Amino acid sequence: MGRITELLDTAHSRSQANSWPYAGALLPHEAHELLQLAPGARLVDVRSRAELELTGTIPGALHVEWQSWPGWVLNPHFLAQLAQATDPESLLFFICRSGHRSHRAAQLCAESGRNHCYNVLEGFEGDLNKTTGHRSELNGWKRRELPWSQI
């Protein structure tokens, strides 16, 4: 069994264990590794433009807003924009700040007929540390020291 298969099988198991409707759930470092190994795989950052400007971006990620700031209005063109920017057979890894909006994006994508939709658990900034009131301290893409940059 190759490394790609191993990572995807782990992601599938997580999704099945939680009855999630999409193909799988990846930890940030697994998504990063798959992006290096799997040709055509795409990281889809669903955070708002404002979030990207305030907290940073992931090099090479495709940006398709799930909701827009201000007001957190759902993007009615999300699926159309995603379809225009990606191959229908690509592995798609959805990421947001904490993994909640990306969960909904992966779910919608899977329900619309895309078979290779994955949520990146923990997201870009990770869970909120209730002791300090800050993100990026417990987990997430940034905490795992994966590539990112400030705009």
PyMOL CGO cylinders between C-alpha atoms (Angstrom):
from pymol import cmd
from pymol.cgo import CYLINDER

trace = [
    CYLINDER, 0.00, 0.00, 0.00, 1.36, 3.40, -0.98, 0.3, 1, 1, 1, 1, 1, 1,
    CYLINDER, 1.36, 3.40, -0.98, 1.45, 6.49, 1.19, 0.3, 1, 1, 1, 1, 1, 1,
    CYLINDER, 1.45, 6.49, 1.19, -1.39, 8.21, -0.72, 0.3, 1, 1, 1, 1, 1, 1,
    CYLINDER, -1.39, 8.21, -0.72, -3.65, 5.21, -0.16, 0.3, 1, 1, 1, 1, 1, 1,
    CYLINDER, -3.65, 5.21, -0.16, -2.66, 5.04, 3.50, 0.3, 1, 1, 1, 1, 1, 1,
    CYLINDER, -2.66, 5.04, 3.50, -3.51, 8.71, 4.11, 0.3, 1, 1, 1, 1, 1, 1,
    CYLINDER, -3.51, 8.71, 4.11, -6.79, 8.53, 2.20, 0.3, 1, 1, 1, 1, 1, 1,
    CYLINDER, -6.79, 8.53, 2.20, -7.83, 5.32, 4.00, 0.3, 1, 1, 1, 1, 1, 1,
    CYLINDER, -7.83, 5.32, 4.00, -7.23, 7.04, 7.35, 0.3, 1, 1, 1, 1, 1, 1,
    CYLINDER, -7.23, 7.04, 7.35, -9.30, 10.02, 6.19, 0.3, 1, 1, 1, 1, 1, 1,
    CYLINDER, -9.30, 10.02, 6.19, -12.11, 7.73, 4.99, 0.3, 1, 1, 1, 1, 1, 1,
    CYLINDER, -12.11, 7.73, 4.99, -12.14, 5.91, 8.33, 0.3, 1, 1, 1, 1, 1, 1,
    CYLINDER, -12.14, 5.91, 8.33, -12.55, 9.20, 10.22, 0.3, 1, 1, 1, 1, 1, 1,
    CYLINDER, -12.55, 9.20, 10.22, -15.43, 10.20, 8.01, 0.3, 1, 1, 1, 1, 1, 1,
    CYLINDER, -15.43, 10.20, 8.01, -17.18, 6.84, 8.36, 0.3, 1, 1, 1, 1, 1, 1,
    CYLINDER, -17.18, 6.84, 8.36, -16.70, 6.78, 12.15, 0.3, 1, 1, 1, 1, 1, 1,
    CYLINDER, -16.70, 6.78, 12.15, -18.43, 10.17, 12.41, 0.3, 1, 1, 1, 1, 1, 1,
    CYLINDER, -18.43, 10.17, 12.41, -21.07, 9.52, 9.71, 0.3, 1, 1, 1, 1, 1, 1,
    CYLINDER, -21.07, 9.52, 9.71, -19.86, 12.50, 7.70, 0.3, 1, 1, 1, 1, 1, 1,
    CYLINDER, -19.86, 12.50, 7.70, -21.22, 12.54, 4.12, 0.3, 1, 1, 1, 1, 1, 1,
    CYLINDER, -21.22, 12.54, 4.12, -17.94, 13.43, 2.39, 0.3, 1, 1, 1, 1, 1, 1,
    CYLINDER, -17.94, 13.43, 2.39, -15.06, 11.16, 1.41, 0.3, 1, 1, 1, 1, 1, 1,
    CYLINDER, -15.06, 11.16, 1.41, -12.82, 11.85, 4.37, 0.3, 1, 1, 1, 1, 1, 1,
    CYLINDER, -12.82, 11.85, 4.37, -11.36, 14.09, 7.04, 0.3, 1, 1, 1, 1, 1, 1,
    CYLINDER, -11.36, 14.09, 7.04, -7.68, 15.00, 7.14, 0.3, 1, 1, 1, 1, 1, 1,
    CYLINDER, -7.68, 15.00, 7.14, -5.45, 16.54, 9.76, 0.3, 1, 1, 1, 1, 1, 1,
    CYLINDER, -5.45, 16.54, 9.76, -3.53, 19.56, 8.43, 0.3, 1, 1, 1, 1, 1, 1,
    CYLINDER, -3.53, 19.56, 8.43, -0.21, 17.74, 8.10, 0.3, 1, 1, 1, 1, 1, 1,
    CYLINDER, -0.21, 17.74, 8.10, -1.93, 14.90, 6.20, 0.3, 1, 1, 1, 1, 1, 1,
    CYLINDER, -1.93, 14.90, 6.20, -3.53, 17.35, 3.78, 0.3, 1, 1, 1, 1, 1, 1,
    CYLINDER, -3.53, 17.35, 3.78, -0.17, 19.05, 3.25, 0.3, 1, 1, 1, 1, 1, 1,
    CYLINDER, -0.17, 19.05, 3.25, 1.53, 15.72, 2.57, 0.3, 1, 1, 1, 1, 1, 1,
    CYLINDER, 1.53, 15.72, 2.57, -1.17, 14.67, 0.12, 0.3, 1, 1, 1, 1, 1, 1,
    CYLINDER, -1.17, 14.67, 0.12, -0.86, 17.97, -1.73, 0.3, 1, 1, 1, 1, 1, 1,
    CYLINDER, -0.86, 17.97, -1.73, 2.80, 17.08, -2.30, 0.3, 1, 1, 1, 1, 1, 1,
    CYLINDER, 2.80, 17.08, -2.30, 2.09, 13.47, -3.35, 0.3, 1, 1, 1, 1, 1, 1,
    CYLINDER, 2.09, 13.47, -3.35, -1.24, 13.42, -5.21, 0.3, 1, 1, 1, 1, 1, 1,
    CYLINDER, -1.24, 13.42, -5.21, -1.20, 15.02, -8.66, 0.3, 1, 1, 1, 1, 1, 1,
    CYLINDER, -1.20, 15.02, -8.66, -4.14, 17.36, -9.17, 0.3, 1, 1, 1, 1, 1, 1,
    CYLINDER, -4.14, 17.36, -9.17, -5.14, 17.55, -5.50, 0.3, 1, 1, 1, 1, 1, 1,
    CYLINDER, -5.14, 17.55, -5.50, -6.34, 21.04, -4.54, 0.3, 1, 1, 1, 1, 1, 1,
    CYLINDER, -6.34, 21.04, -4.54, -6.55, 22.83, -1.22, 0.3, 1, 1, 1, 1, 1, 1,
    CYLINDER, -6.55, 22.83, -1.22, -9.69, 25.00, -1.24, 0.3, 1, 1, 1, 1, 1, 1,
    CYLINDER, -9.69, 25.00, -1.24, -9.58, 27.78, 1.35, 0.3, 1, 1, 1, 1, 1, 1,
    CYLINDER, -9.58, 27.78, 1.35, -13.17, 28.81, 2.06, 0.3, 1, 1, 1, 1, 1, 1,
    CYLINDER, -13.17, 28.81, 2.06, -12.37, 31.66, 4.48, 0.3, 1, 1, 1, 1, 1, 1,
    CYLINDER, -12.37, 31.66, 4.48, -13.51, 35.19, 3.71, 0.3, 1, 1, 1, 1, 1, 1,
    CYLINDER, -13.51, 35.19, 3.71, -11.19, 37.64, 1.97, 0.3, 1, 1, 1, 1, 1, 1,
    CYLINDER, -11.19, 37.64, 1.97, -11.06, 39.62, 5.22, 0.3, 1, 1, 1, 1, 1, 1,
    CYLINDER, -11.06, 39.62, 5.22, -9.79, 36.56, 7.10, 0.3, 1, 1, 1, 1, 1, 1,
    CYLINDER, -9.79, 36.56, 7.10, -7.07, 35.97, 4.53, 0.3, 1, 1, 1, 1, 1, 1,
    CYLINDER, -7.07, 35.97, 4.53, -5.89, 39.56, 4.90, 0.3, 1, 1, 1, 1, 1, 1,
    CYLINDER, -5.89, 39.56, 4.90, -5.94, 39.45, 8.70, 0.3, 1, 1, 1, 1, 1, 1,
    CYLINDER, -5.94, 39.45, 8.70, -4.58, 35.99, 9.45, 0.3, 1, 1, 1, 1, 1, 1,
    CYLINDER, -4.58, 35.99, 9.45, -2.64, 34.88, 6.37, 0.3, 1, 1, 1, 1, 1, 1,
    CYLINDER, -2.64, 34.88, 6.37, -2.88, 32.61, 3.35, 0.3, 1, 1, 1, 1, 1, 1,
    CYLINDER, -2.88, 32.61, 3.35, -1.67, 29.19, 2.33, 0.3, 1, 1, 1, 1, 1, 1,
    CYLINDER, -1.67, 29.19, 2.33, 0.58, 29.24, -0.76, 0.3, 1, 1, 1, 1, 1, 1,
    CYLINDER, 0.58, 29.24, -0.76, -1.04, 27.51, -3.73, 0.3, 1, 1, 1, 1, 1, 1,
    CYLINDER, -1.04, 27.51, -3.73, -4.49, 27.28, -2.15, 0.3, 1, 1, 1, 1, 1, 1,
    CYLINDER, -4.49, 27.28, -2.15, -7.54, 28.04, -4.25, 0.3, 1, 1, 1, 1, 1, 1,
    CYLINDER, -7.54, 28.04, -4.25, -9.72, 30.66, -2.57, 0.3, 1, 1, 1, 1, 1, 1,
    CYLINDER, -9.72, 30.66, -2.57, -13.50, 30.28, -2.89, 0.3, 1, 1, 1, 1, 1, 1,
    CYLINDER, -13.50, 30.28, -2.89, -15.41, 32.10, -0.15, 0.3, 1, 1, 1, 1, 1, 1,
    CYLINDER, -15.41, 32.10, -0.15, -18.06, 30.11, 1.69, 0.3, 1, 1, 1, 1, 1, 1,
    CYLINDER, -18.06, 30.11, 1.69, -19.33, 33.26, 3.40, 0.3, 1, 1, 1, 1, 1, 1,
    CYLINDER, -19.33, 33.26, 3.40, -18.47, 36.91, 2.90, 0.3, 1, 1, 1, 1, 1, 1,
    CYLINDER, -18.47, 36.91, 2.90, -17.61, 39.58, 5.44, 0.3, 1, 1, 1, 1, 1, 1,
    CYLINDER, -17.61, 39.58, 5.44, -19.32, 41.69, 6.66, 0.3, 1, 1, 1, 1, 1, 1,
    CYLINDER, -19.32, 41.69, 6.66, -22.47, 39.88, 7.65, 0.3, 1, 1, 1, 1, 1, 1,
    CYLINDER, -22.47, 39.88, 7.65, -21.26, 36.33, 6.95, 0.3, 1, 1, 1, 1, 1, 1,
    CYLINDER, -21.26, 36.33, 6.95, -23.54, 36.05, 3.92, 0.3, 1, 1, 1, 1, 1, 1,
    CYLINDER, -23.54, 36.05, 3.92, -23.42, 32.64, 2.24, 0.3, 1, 1, 1, 1, 1, 1,
    CYLINDER, -23.42, 32.64, 2.24, -21.87, 32.69, -1.22, 0.3, 1, 1, 1, 1, 1, 1,
    CYLINDER, -21.87, 32.69, -1.22, -24.71, 31.65, -3.56, 0.3, 1, 1, 1, 1, 1, 1,
    CYLINDER, -24.71, 31.65, -3.56, -22.17, 30.94, -6.33, 0.3, 1, 1, 1, 1, 1, 1,
    CYLINDER, -22.17, 30.94, -6.33, -19.91, 28.68, -4.27, 0.3, 1, 1, 1, 1, 1, 1,
    CYLINDER, -19.91, 28.68, -4.27, -20.50, 25.48, -6.26, 0.3, 1, 1, 1, 1, 1, 1,
    CYLINDER, -20.50, 25.48, -6.26, -20.32, 27.27, -9.62, 0.3, 1, 1, 1, 1, 1, 1,
    CYLINDER, -20.32, 27.27, -9.62, -17.06, 29.02, -8.71, 0.3, 1, 1, 1, 1, 1, 1,
    CYLINDER, -17.06, 29.02, -8.71, -15.61, 25.74, -7.44, 0.3, 1, 1, 1, 1, 1, 1,
    CYLINDER, -15.61, 25.74, -7.44, -16.66, 23.89, -10.59, 0.3, 1, 1, 1, 1, 1, 1,
    CYLINDER, -16.66, 23.89, -10.59, -15.13, 26.58, -12.78, 0.3, 1, 1, 1, 1, 1, 1,
    CYLINDER, -15.13, 26.58, -12.78, -11.78, 26.44, -10.94, 0.3, 1, 1, 1, 1, 1, 1,
    CYLINDER, -11.78, 26.44, -10.94, -11.33, 22.68, -10.41, 0.3, 1, 1, 1, 1, 1, 1,
    CYLINDER, -11.33, 22.68, -10.41, -11.36, 19.43, -12.32, 0.3, 1, 1, 1, 1, 1, 1,
    CYLINDER, -11.36, 19.43, -12.32, -14.38, 17.27, -11.38, 0.3, 1, 1, 1, 1, 1, 1,
    CYLINDER, -14.38, 17.27, -11.38, -12.09, 14.33, -10.56, 0.3, 1, 1, 1, 1, 1, 1,
    CYLINDER, -12.09, 14.33, -10.56, -9.63, 16.26, -8.37, 0.3, 1, 1, 1, 1, 1, 1,
    CYLINDER, -9.63, 16.26, -8.37, -9.18, 15.50, -4.70, 0.3, 1, 1, 1, 1, 1, 1,
    CYLINDER, -9.18, 15.50, -4.70, -10.50, 18.61, -2.94, 0.3, 1, 1, 1, 1, 1, 1,
    CYLINDER, -10.50, 18.61, -2.94, -9.33, 19.47, 0.58, 0.3, 1, 1, 1, 1, 1, 1,
    CYLINDER, -9.33, 19.47, 0.58, -11.50, 22.18, 2.17, 0.3, 1, 1, 1, 1, 1, 1,
    CYLINDER, -11.50, 22.18, 2.17, -10.04, 24.37, 4.90, 0.3, 1, 1, 1, 1, 1, 1,
    CYLINDER, -10.04, 24.37, 4.90, -11.35, 27.31, 6.92, 0.3, 1, 1, 1, 1, 1, 1,
    CYLINDER, -11.35, 27.31, 6.92, -10.36, 28.87, 10.26, 0.3, 1, 1, 1, 1, 1, 1,
    CYLINDER, -10.36, 28.87, 10.26, -11.38, 25.97, 12.50, 0.3, 1, 1, 1, 1, 1, 1,
    CYLINDER, -11.38, 25.97, 12.50, -12.81, 23.20, 10.31, 0.3, 1, 1, 1, 1, 1, 1,
    CYLINDER, -12.81, 23.20, 10.31, -16.51, 24.04, 10.76, 0.3, 1, 1, 1, 1, 1, 1,
    CYLINDER, -16.51, 24.04, 10.76, -17.27, 25.99, 7.56, 0.3, 1, 1, 1, 1, 1, 1,
    CYLINDER, -17.27, 25.99, 7.56, -15.02, 23.68, 5.57, 0.3, 1, 1, 1, 1, 1, 1,
    CYLINDER, -15.02, 23.68, 5.57, -17.08, 20.77, 6.93, 0.3, 1, 1, 1, 1, 1, 1,
    CYLINDER, -17.08, 20.77, 6.93, -20.23, 22.38, 5.48, 0.3, 1, 1, 1, 1, 1, 1,
    CYLINDER, -20.23, 22.38, 5.48, -18.46, 23.15, 2.19, 0.3, 1, 1, 1, 1, 1, 1,
    CYLINDER, -18.46, 23.15, 2.19, -17.23, 19.54, 1.85, 0.3, 1, 1, 1, 1, 1, 1,
    CYLINDER, -17.23, 19.54, 1.85, -20.71, 18.30, 2.71, 0.3, 1, 1, 1, 1, 1, 1,
    CYLINDER, -20.71, 18.30, 2.71, -22.41, 20.49, 0.10, 0.3, 1, 1, 1, 1, 1, 1,
    CYLINDER, -22.41, 20.49, 0.10, -19.82, 19.53, -2.48, 0.3, 1, 1, 1, 1, 1, 1,
    CYLINDER, -19.82, 19.53, -2.48, -20.32, 15.81, -1.80, 0.3, 1, 1, 1, 1, 1, 1,
    CYLINDER, -20.32, 15.81, -1.80, -24.10, 16.19, -1.87, 0.3, 1, 1, 1, 1, 1, 1,
    CYLINDER, -24.10, 16.19, -1.87, -23.81, 17.91, -5.26, 0.3, 1, 1, 1, 1, 1, 1,
    CYLINDER, -23.81, 17.91, -5.26, -22.14, 14.81, -6.70, 0.3, 1, 1, 1, 1, 1, 1,
    CYLINDER, -22.14, 14.81, -6.70, -18.42, 15.40, -6.20, 0.3, 1, 1, 1, 1, 1, 1,
    CYLINDER, -18.42, 15.40, -6.20, -16.85, 12.19, -4.91, 0.3, 1, 1, 1, 1, 1, 1,
    CYLINDER, -16.85, 12.19, -4.91, -13.46, 13.35, -3.68, 0.3, 1, 1, 1, 1, 1, 1,
    CYLINDER, -13.46, 13.35, -3.68, -14.27, 15.98, -1.05, 0.3, 1, 1, 1, 1, 1, 1,
    CYLINDER, -14.27, 15.98, -1.05, -12.31, 16.10, 2.22, 0.3, 1, 1, 1, 1, 1, 1,
    CYLINDER, -12.31, 16.10, 2.22, -12.49, 18.38, 5.23, 0.3, 1, 1, 1, 1, 1, 1,
    CYLINDER, -12.49, 18.38, 5.23, -9.27, 19.57, 6.86, 0.3, 1, 1, 1, 1, 1, 1,
    CYLINDER, -9.27, 19.57, 6.86, -9.89, 19.18, 10.58, 0.3, 1, 1, 1, 1, 1, 1,
    CYLINDER, -9.89, 19.18, 10.58, -8.58, 21.88, 12.92, 0.3, 1, 1, 1, 1, 1, 1,
    CYLINDER, -8.58, 21.88, 12.92, -8.51, 24.40, 10.05, 0.3, 1, 1, 1, 1, 1, 1,
    CYLINDER, -8.51, 24.40, 10.05, -5.97, 27.16, 9.54, 0.3, 1, 1, 1, 1, 1, 1,
    CYLINDER, -5.97, 27.16, 9.54, -6.00, 28.58, 13.08, 0.3, 1, 1, 1, 1, 1, 1,
    CYLINDER, -6.00, 28.58, 13.08, -7.26, 25.60, 15.05, 0.3, 1, 1, 1, 1, 1, 1,
    CYLINDER, -7.26, 25.60, 15.05, -9.42, 25.33, 18.11, 0.3, 1, 1, 1, 1, 1, 1,
    CYLINDER, -9.42, 25.33, 18.11, -9.87, 28.18, 20.55, 0.3, 1, 1, 1, 1, 1, 1,
    CYLINDER, -9.87, 28.18, 20.55, -7.69, 27.89, 23.65, 0.3, 1, 1, 1, 1, 1, 1,
    CYLINDER, -7.69, 27.89, 23.65, -10.28, 28.65, 26.33, 0.3, 1, 1, 1, 1, 1, 1,
    CYLINDER, -10.28, 28.65, 26.33, -7.56, 29.49, 28.85, 0.3, 1, 1, 1, 1, 1, 1,
    CYLINDER, -7.56, 29.49, 28.85, -6.02, 32.30, 26.78, 0.3, 1, 1, 1, 1, 1, 1,
    CYLINDER, -6.02, 32.30, 26.78, -8.89, 33.09, 24.39, 0.3, 1, 1, 1, 1, 1, 1,
    CYLINDER, -8.89, 33.09, 24.39, -6.56, 32.66, 21.39, 0.3, 1, 1, 1, 1, 1, 1,
    CYLINDER, -6.56, 32.66, 21.39, -6.40, 30.39, 18.37, 0.3, 1, 1, 1, 1, 1, 1,
    CYLINDER, -6.40, 30.39, 18.37, -3.22, 28.95, 16.78, 0.3, 1, 1, 1, 1, 1, 1,
    CYLINDER, -3.22, 28.95, 16.78, -2.04, 27.68, 20.17, 0.3, 1, 1, 1, 1, 1, 1,
    CYLINDER, -2.04, 27.68, 20.17, -3.55, 24.18, 20.34, 0.3, 1, 1, 1, 1, 1, 1,
    CYLINDER, -3.55, 24.18, 20.34, -3.64, 22.88, 16.79, 0.3, 1, 1, 1, 1, 1, 1,
    CYLINDER, -3.64, 22.88, 16.79, -4.35, 23.88, 13.19, 0.3, 1, 1, 1, 1, 1, 1,
    CYLINDER, -4.35, 23.88, 13.19, -2.32, 24.52, 10.04, 0.3, 1, 1, 1, 1, 1, 1,
    CYLINDER, -2.32, 24.52, 10.04, -0.33, 27.42, 11.52, 0.3, 1, 1, 1, 1, 1, 1,
    CYLINDER, -0.33, 27.42, 11.52, 0.38, 25.66, 14.85, 0.3, 1, 1, 1, 1, 1, 1,
    CYLINDER, 0.38, 25.66, 14.85, 1.69, 22.61, 12.97, 0.3, 1, 1, 1, 1, 1, 1,
    CYLINDER, 1.69, 22.61, 12.97, 4.11, 25.00, 11.23, 0.3, 1, 1, 1, 1, 1, 1,
    CYLINDER, 4.11, 25.00, 11.23, 2.94, 24.21, 7.72, 0.3, 1, 1, 1, 1, 1, 1,
    CYLINDER, 2.94, 24.21, 7.72, 3.57, 26.76, 4.93, 0.3, 1, 1, 1, 1, 1, 1,
    CYLINDER, 3.57, 26.76, 4.93, 1.62, 30.03, 5.13, 0.3, 1, 1, 1, 1, 1, 1,
    CYLINDER, 1.62, 30.03, 5.13, 2.28, 33.70, 4.55, 0.3, 1, 1, 1, 1, 1, 1,
    CYLINDER, 2.28, 33.70, 4.55, 0.90, 37.07, 5.54, 0.3, 1, 1, 1, 1, 1, 1,
    CYLINDER, 0.90, 37.07, 5.54, -0.65, 39.17, 2.77, 0.3, 1, 1, 1, 1, 1, 1,
]
cmd.load_cgo(trace, "trace")
